[in-house]
Amino acid sequence: MNITFLGAAGTVTGSRHLLENGRNRLLVDCGLFQGLKQLRLRNWADFPFPPAKIGSVLVTHAHLDHSGYLPKLVKEGFGGPIIATSATLDLLRILLPDSAKLMEQETEFAKRRGFSKHKNPKPLYTARDVEKCFTHFKAAGWEQALRAPGGFDISLRHAGHILGAASACITAGGTSIVFSGDLGRHGDPLLADPQPPAAADYVVIESTYGNREHSPEDPLVTLERHINAVSARGGKIVIPSFAVGRMQNLLWYIHELLRQKRIPQLPVFVDSPMATSATQLYALHAADHCLDAGGCEEAFSFAHYVNDRDESEKLQARKEPCIILSASGMATGGRVLHHIRSVAGDSRSLILFAGFQAAGTRGADLVAGNRRLKMHGEYVDILCEVAQLENASAHADATGLIAWLGKIPKRPKKVFVVHGEPTAADALRRRISEELGFDAMVPEQGQRVEL
Ligand SMILES: [Zn+2]
């Protein structure tokens, strides 16, 4: 068997790892490149070989940097099954149409305003391509051996990152390899802790926070401090958040603060149709999280769910203090941009980022202190407060990653460190070799390694 790193090598986004066993091919994750323009352009490059030659795709979880290229892969000729847990497939049925819609809208907008460099800009894929992609979906259970085309045996364990997120152990031709997928933190209020890795010859591990530790402060305390400060000065709080995962955790935190009367009774709005649908899925996939039916209802139903554009516009014009949760989480697009614009000039208000911000995104720019943002082709000055709630991340920190890998029952022959900015990936590589004594490397984009 061999592995080729077609994405998330030296960067966080675009997860695509190709396993080849003789002439059989399995692609693990099929993500979009996001963030810096030079990365986004990779979405438009030809796939390195005809996708029809791939037997199947395994998707570890629904986030677009692991799944958002699927419709394009199918459009380019991939014809096999797309394997994932049933919660992941349900989330993809929400996320992928939204991804296509955003691409189509941005293309239209660019055409109308004429700020595209292309004469006739086209989206990467359309809603129709997404529909076609759905016909390839195949659900996999937890810890049940499943044989994918080409003789790849797959077994999935909980990764504790978002609803349905899995780590995978894949065996073919007598060689085994574990993919961490994105790993969550221990003690998440909604998800079970990540399960330890299965014994395997090789491991591919993520390194989003490979050089960082989360603040030991309880996220409830951090959020409480921000909400009370902004509400005392009469501002609005806009929280850009991933519609899936972060949004539901934030709702749970805010609900807890309200229940314990630690913050004033501010109205809370969820302005993301996708987040609304994703939240409903928690009730359907009870085995994939820690809340019971009553807990789900209580934690999520207190917020007001905004659905149509009119209501969203009224919310932008609203002057009274309130909390607005909206997507996308790195402010790369979506309704949150309008909310950011609406509070940008108000020094009483706060934009509170709640997750990892990939280099090149508006979120990363703002968190780094840039106060002039380009949105919808125009520059906007940001005069309000900007903060980041890092301890509420859906990712394990460096010590969490080392602890997970350290639980592997036998020493792996090699560990591949992916899904991190170069400094984060390299810092984790060093810790793996120094603290665990495992041979570790950071593969380069396009690198192929014999297993
Ligand atoms: Zn993720």
Residues whose N, C-alpha, C, O or C-beta is under 5 A from the ligand:
A	BS01	ZN	H63 D182
